[in-house]
Amino acid sequence: MYRTIAVIGAGPGGLTLARVLQAHGIAATLYESETSATTRAQGGLLDIHEETGQIALRAAGLYDEFLTLVRPGEDAKRVVDHRGTILLDVPADPGSARPEVDRGKLRRMLIDSLAPGTIRWGHKLASVRHRPEGGYELTFSDGSATRADIVIGADGAWSKVRPLLTPARPAYSGTCFVEIALAPDGRNNRARVAAIGSGTLMAVAPGKGVIAHRYADGHVRGYVALNKPEDWMRSIDFSDPSAGLRRIADEFDGWSPLLTAFVTESDAEPWLRPIHALPAGLAWDRVPGVTLVGDAAHLMSPFAGEGANLAMYDGADLARELVQQPDTEAAFTAYEERLFPRSGDAAGRSARNLEVFFGAEAPRSVAALFDRSHHAGRPNDRGAH
């Protein structure tokens, strides 16, 4: 029997899900709140993991195209203390099992792999309700509506689909980010860029850090991280960006001026991003015709490097079940039986690594983490770019 499938959200999980379904002749419609693929910048680099993201891209038939996006030489890592003293300097690994790609280019590849009209841009979900006669009614913020037999929430942290399955909501982790960036031709930037090394610089201390990535063209992007309560965040005013950044830089009193300059001289539009997470090990009882993938199912901090990788893996895994199982509920049950333990494990590692990065033992705890990973012969858990 033909089933209409509505996927809410055109992030990596939703896109991978739709791509794998289409490759097997099953249509799905993605509803995305953004008005186009270029509405907003997609952030920095992602390391695509051999055991999750790469498996998903193979299932989607996009692995060879993915290899053309890989940015060799940008996975080097340098850990320093607040004075700028180098504690660990790991060179790039040309044979890395977790190569780096630009997040925006990866998303564009996934979008371009779909049949025209698959994505309905500018469709922000306002509500979704179960219809007594079966299926779901979706209403969008522009007043339009549609019906679907199957609804899959790939709509991120503040998912509108999740409440159909669980009352769980993301909680503030205690850590917030502020984006930073430097142009290669900016004044006095040469020494700052050189301080990064050839990949990612992690300057951390208990409760705070500056993490910056150097791109091949010389641009620098990253973020400042601070452990602060929510009322402190509300007190930061970026209406005057320079004043707001100086307020952030004040939290790094006593740090090397070379490091604080990443904040005070940043030319990124500053915005404060509190890091939220769902409870580790979140699960729910089976609800007919609906499930979740990606952050909607297992939002966590970026300190296991698993967010986009798990989202793509979820999408490919769920698509495989829907292709193989004529019974939707059997497919969803099989998918969720694997989803819950794998996401619980990743969420646990993410929470532990957040403490490694900004807990009492930082920065030596961070140096030890990457030193163990380096000598084990493969990358391990990492912070986000």
C-alpha positions as CSV (number, residue, x, y, z in Angstrom):
1,M,0.0,0.0,0.0
2,Y,1.3,3.5,-0.8
3,R,2.3,5.5,2.2
4,T,2.8,9.2,2.3
5,I,5.9,10.1,4.2
6,A,6.5,13.5,5.7
7,V,10.0,14.3,6.9
8,I,10.2,17.4,9.0
9,G,13.6,19.1,8.6
10,A,16.2,19.2,5.8
11,G,19.3,18.7,8.0
12,P,21.8,15.9,7.4
13,G,19.5,13.2,9.0
14,G,16.3,14.1,7.0
15,L,18.3,14.6,3.8
16,T,20.0,11.2,4.1
17,L,16.7,9.5,5.0
18,A,15.0,10.9,1.9
19,R,18.0,10.1,-0.4
20,V,18.1,6.4,0.6
21,L,14.4,6.1,0.3
22,Q,14.4,7.6,-3.2
23,A,17.3,5.3,-4.2
24,H,14.9,2.5,-3.5
25,G,11.9,4.0,-5.3
26,I,10.1,5.3,-2.2
27,A,9.0,8.9,-2.2
28,A,9.2,11.2,0.8
29,T,8.6,14.9,1.1
30,L,10.8,17.1,3.3
31,Y,9.3,20.2,5.0
32,E,12.0,22.8,5.9
33,S,11.5,26.0,7.8
34,E,14.3,27.8,5.9
35,T,13.2,29.5,2.7
36,S,16.1,28.2,0.6
37,A,19.3,26.1,0.8
38,T,21.3,29.4,1.1
39,T,19.2,31.1,3.8
40,R,22.0,30.8,6.4
41,A,25.6,29.7,6.7
42,Q,26.0,26.1,7.7
43,G,29.0,26.4,10.1
44,G,32.5,25.0,9.9
45,L,34.0,21.6,9.3
46,L,32.8,18.1,10.2
47,D,34.8,15.0,10.6
48,I,32.9,12.2,9.0
49,H,33.3,9.0,11.0
50,E,34.0,5.7,9.4
51,E,31.6,3.8,11.6
52,T,28.6,6.1,11.3
53,G,28.6,9.0,8.8
54,Q,30.6,7.1,6.1
55,I,28.3,4.1,6.3
56,A,25.3,6.4,5.8
57,L,26.9,8.0,2.7
58,R,27.7,4.6,1.2
59,A,24.0,3.6,1.7
60,A,23.0,6.8,0.0
61,G,25.3,6.1,-3.0
62,L,27.2,9.3,-2.3
63,Y,30.5,8.0,-0.9
64,D,32.6,8.6,-3.9
65,E,31.2,12.2,-4.3
66,F,31.9,12.7,-0.6
67,L,35.6,11.9,-1.1
68,T,35.9,14.8,-3.5
69,L,34.8,17.2,-0.7
70,V,37.4,15.9,1.8
71,R,39.9,18.6,3.0
72,P,43.2,16.8,3.7
73,G,45.6,18.3,6.2
74,E,43.1,20.1,8.3
75,D,42.7,17.5,11.1
76,A,45.8,18.7,13.0
77,K,45.2,19.5,16.7
78,R,47.0,21.8,19.1
79,V,46.2,22.0,22.8
80,V,47.6,25.0,24.8
81,D,47.1,26.5,28.2
82,H,45.9,30.0,29.0
83,R,49.4,31.4,28.5
84,G,49.6,29.9,25.0
85,T,52.1,27.2,26.1
86,I,51.8,24.2,23.8
87,L,50.9,21.0,25.7
88,L,50.2,18.8,22.7
89,D,50.7,19.2,18.9
90,V,49.3,16.4,16.8
91,P,50.0,16.7,13.0
92,A,47.5,16.1,10.3
93,D,46.9,12.4,9.4
94,P,46.7,12.0,5.6
95,G,45.0,8.6,6.1
96,S,42.5,9.7,8.7
97,A,39.5,7.4,9.1
98,R,37.5,10.6,10.0
99,P,38.3,13.1,7.2
100,E,37.2,16.7,7.4
101,V,34.6,18.2,5.1
102,D,32.9,21.6,4.9
103,R,29.4,21.3,6.5
104,G,27.8,23.5,3.9
105,K,29.2,21.5,1.0
106,L,28.1,18.2,2.5
107,R,24.6,19.5,2.9
108,R,24.6,20.9,-0.7
109,M,25.7,17.4,-2.0
110,L,22.8,15.8,-0.1
111,I,20.3,18.4,-1.4
112,D,21.4,18.0,-5.0
113,S,21.1,14.2,-4.8
114,L,17.3,14.5,-4.3
115,A,14.6,14.7,-7.0
116,P,13.4,18.2,-7.8
117,G,10.5,19.2,-5.5
118,T,11.4,16.8,-2.7
119,I,12.1,19.7,-0.3
120,R,9.3,22.2,0.4
121,W,11.2,25.2,1.5
122,G,9.7,27.8,3.8
123,H,7.4,25.3,5.5
124,K,7.9,25.8,9.3
125,L,5.9,23.2,11.2
126,A,3.5,24.9,13.6
127,S,1.7,21.8,14.9
128,V,1.2,18.1,14.2
129,R,-1.8,16.0,15.4
130,H,-2.9,12.5,15.1
131,R,-6.1,12.0,13.0
132,P,-8.7,9.6,14.6
133,E,-9.0,7.9,11.2
134,G,-5.3,7.4,11.0
135,G,-2.2,9.4,9.9
136,Y,-1.3,12.9,10.9
137,E,-2.3,16.4,10.0
138,L,0.6,18.9,9.7
139,T,-0.1,22.7,9.9
140,F,2.6,25.2,9.0
141,S,3.2,28.7,10.2
142,D,2.0,30.2,6.9
143,G,-1.4,28.6,7.5
144,S,-1.0,25.8,5.0
145,A,-1.6,22.2,6.0
146,T,-1.1,18.7,4.7
147,R,-1.7,15.1,5.7
148,A,0.7,12.2,5.9
149,D,0.6,8.5,6.9
150,I,4.1,8.6,8.4
151,V,5.8,11.5,10.1
152,I,9.5,11.5,10.8
153,G,10.9,14.3,13.0
154,A,14.3,15.4,11.8
155,D,13.6,18.9,13.1
156,G,16.4,19.3,15.6
157,A,16.7,20.5,19.2
158,W,13.3,22.1,19.5
159,S,11.4,19.4,17.5
160,K,7.7,19.9,17.1
161,V,7.4,16.2,16.4
162,R,9.1,15.0,19.6
163,P,6.1,15.8,21.9
164,L,4.1,13.1,20.1
165,L,6.5,10.6,21.6
166,T,7.9,12.0,24.8
167,P,7.6,15.0,27.1
168,A,11.4,15.3,27.3
169,R,12.9,18.7,26.5
170,P,16.5,19.8,26.1
171,A,18.1,21.2,29.2
172,Y,20.9,23.8,29.3
173,S,24.3,22.1,29.8
174,G,25.9,25.0,31.6
175,T,28.1,25.8,28.7
176,C,27.5,28.5,26.1
177,F,29.4,29.4,22.8
178,V,30.1,32.7,21.1
179,E,31.1,32.4,17.4
180,I,34.4,34.0,16.4
181,A,36.2,34.5,13.1
182,L,39.3,36.2,11.6
183,A,40.0,37.1,8.0
184,P,43.5,36.2,6.8
185,D,44.1,39.8,5.6
186,G,43.0,41.4,8.9
187,R,45.4,43.6,10.7
188,N,48.0,41.8,12.9
189,N,46.3,38.5,12.2
190,R,49.4,36.7,11.0
191,A,50.7,35.8,14.4
192,R,47.3,34.8,15.6
193,V,46.7,32.5,12.7
194,A,50.2,31.0,13.1
195,A,49.4,30.3,16.8
196,I,46.7,27.9,15.6
197,G,49.0,25.5,13.8
198,S,47.6,23.9,10.6
199,G,44.3,22.6,12.0
200,T,42.4,23.2,15.3
201,L,43.7,25.1,18.3
202,M,42.1,24.3,21.7
203,A,43.1,26.8,24.4
204,V,41.1,25.7,27.5
205,A,41.0,26.1,31.2
206,P,38.4,25.2,33.9
207,G,35.1,26.7,32.8
208,K,36.3,28.4,29.6
209,G,38.1,28.0,26.3
210,V,38.9,29.4,22.9
211,I,38.7,26.9,20.1
212,A,39.6,28.0,16.6
213,H,40.2,26.3,13.2
214,R,42.5,27.4,10.5
215,Y,41.2,26.8,7.0
216,A,43.5,26.2,4.0
217,D,42.7,29.7,2.6
218,G,43.9,31.3,5.9
219,H,40.4,32.1,7.3
220,V,39.8,31.3,11.0
221,R,36.5,30.3,12.5
222,G,35.7,28.9,15.9
223,Y,34.0,29.9,19.2
224,V,34.6,31.0,22.7
225,A,33.2,28.6,25.3
226,L,32.1,29.7,28.8
227,N,30.5,27.8,31.7
228,K,27.9,30.4,32.8
229,P,24.4,30.4,34.3
230,E,21.5,31.3,32.1
231,D,20.9,34.7,33.8
232,W,24.5,35.7,32.9
233,M,23.8,34.9,29.3
234,R,20.7,37.1,29.3
235,S,22.9,40.0,30.6
236,I,25.1,40.0,27.5
237,D,24.1,42.7,25.0
238,F,25.5,42.4,21.4
239,S,23.7,45.4,20.0
240,D,27.1,47.0,20.2
241,P,29.2,44.0,18.9
242,S,32.6,45.4,20.0
243,A,31.3,46.1,23.6
244,G,29.7,42.7,23.8
245,L,33.0,41.0,22.7
246,R,35.0,43.0,25.2
247,R,32.6,41.8,27.9
248,I,33.3,38.2,26.8
249,A,37.0,38.9,26.7
250,D,36.9,40.2,30.3
251,E,36.2,36.6,31.3
252,F,39.7,35.7,30.0
253,D,41.6,38.1,32.2
254,G,45.2,36.9,32.6
255,W,45.2,35.0,29.3
256,S,47.8,35.5,26.6
257,P,46.9,38.6,24.5
258,L,47.5,36.4,21.4
259,L,44.5,34.2,22.6
260,T,42.2,37.0,23.8
261,A,42.7,38.7,20.4
262,F,40.6,35.9,18.8
263,V,37.7,37.4,20.8
264,T,38.4,41.1,20.7
265,E,39.4,41.2,17.0
266,S,36.7,38.8,15.8
267,D,34.9,39.9,12.7
268,A,32.1,37.4,13.0
269,E,28.6,38.6,13.9
270,P,28.6,37.6,17.6
271,W,25.7,35.6,18.9
272,L,25.4,33.6,22.1
273,R,24.5,29.9,21.7
274,P,23.7,28.0,24.9
275,I,24.5,24.3,24.5
276,H,21.5,22.1,25.4
277,A,21.1,18.4,25.6
278,L,18.4,15.8,25.9
279,P,18.7,13.2,28.7
280,A,21.3,10.6,27.9
281,G,19.6,7.3,27.1
282,L,16.3,8.9,26.1
283,A,13.7,6.4,24.9
284,W,10.0,6.3,24.3
285,D,7.2,3.9,23.8
286,R,6.1,3.1,20.2
287,V,3.6,5.5,18.8
288,P,2.1,4.4,15.5
289,G,3.4,6.2,12.4
290,V,5.9,8.5,13.9
291,T,9.6,8.5,15.0
292,L,12.7,10.7,15.2
293,V,16.2,11.0,13.8
294,G,19.2,13.1,14.6
295,D,19.1,15.9,17.2
296,A,15.3,15.5,17.6
297,A,16.0,12.1,19.0
298,H,19.3,12.6,20.9
299,L,20.4,16.2,21.1
300,M,23.8,16.3,22.9
301,S,26.8,18.7,23.2
302,P,29.3,18.7,20.3
303,F,32.0,17.1,22.4
304,A,31.7,13.6,21.1
305,G,31.7,14.9,17.5
306,E,28.7,12.7,16.8
307,G,25.8,15.0,16.0
308,A,25.8,15.1,12.2
309,N,27.3,11.6,11.9
310,L,24.6,10.0,14.0
311,A,21.9,12.0,12.2
312,M,23.0,10.6,8.8
313,Y,23.4,7.1,10.3
314,D,19.9,7.3,11.8
315,G,18.4,8.5,8.5
316,A,20.1,5.6,6.5
317,D,19.2,3.0,9.2
318,L,15.5,4.0,9.3
319,A,15.3,4.2,5.5
320,R,16.7,0.6,5.3
321,E,14.0,-0.7,7.6
322,L,11.3,1.1,5.7
323,V,12.6,-0.4,2.4
324,Q,12.9,-3.9,3.8
325,Q,9.8,-4.0,6.0
326,P,6.3,-3.9,4.5
327,D,5.0,-3.3,8.0
328,T,5.8,0.3,9.1
329,E,5.5,-0.4,12.8
330,A,7.8,-3.4,12.6
331,A,10.3,-1.1,10.7
332,F,10.1,1.6,13.4
333,T,10.4,-0.9,16.2
334,A,13.5,-2.5,14.7
335,Y,15.0,1.0,14.1
336,E,14.3,2.3,17.6
337,E,15.7,-0.9,19.2
338,R,19.1,0.1,17.7
339,L,18.7,3.9,18.0
340,F,18.3,4.0,21.8
341,P,21.5,2.2,22.8
342,R,23.7,3.8,20.2
343,S,22.5,7.4,21.0
344,G,22.7,6.7,24.7
345,D,26.3,5.7,24.4
346,A,27.2,8.8,22.4
347,A,25.3,11.1,24.7
348,G,27.2,9.7,27.7
349,R,30.5,10.2,26.0
350,S,29.5,13.7,25.0
351,A,28.6,14.6,28.6
352,R,31.9,13.2,29.9
353,N,34.0,15.0,27.3
354,L,32.3,18.3,28.2
355,E,33.8,17.8,31.6
356,V,37.2,16.9,30.1
357,F,37.2,20.1,28.2
358,F,36.1,22.6,30.8
359,G,36.4,20.7,34.1
360,A,38.9,21.2,36.9
361,E,41.7,19.2,35.1
362,A,41.6,21.3,31.9
363,P,43.7,21.8,29.8
364,R,45.9,18.8,30.7
365,S,42.8,16.5,30.5
366,V,42.2,17.6,26.9
367,A,45.9,17.0,26.0
368,A,45.7,13.6,27.5
369,L,42.5,12.8,25.6
370,F,44.0,13.6,22.2
371,D,47.4,12.1,23.1
372,R,45.6,8.8,23.8
373,S,43.7,9.0,20.6
374,H,46.8,9.8,18.6
375,H,48.8,6.9,20.0
376,A,45.9,4.6,19.5
377,G,46.2,5.2,15.8
378,R,42.9,6.7,15.1
379,P,40.9,9.9,16.0
380,N,38.6,9.7,19.0
381,D,36.2,12.1,20.6
382,R,36.6,15.7,19.8
383,G,35.1,19.1,20.2
384,A,33.1,20.7,17.5
385,H,34.6,23.3,15.1
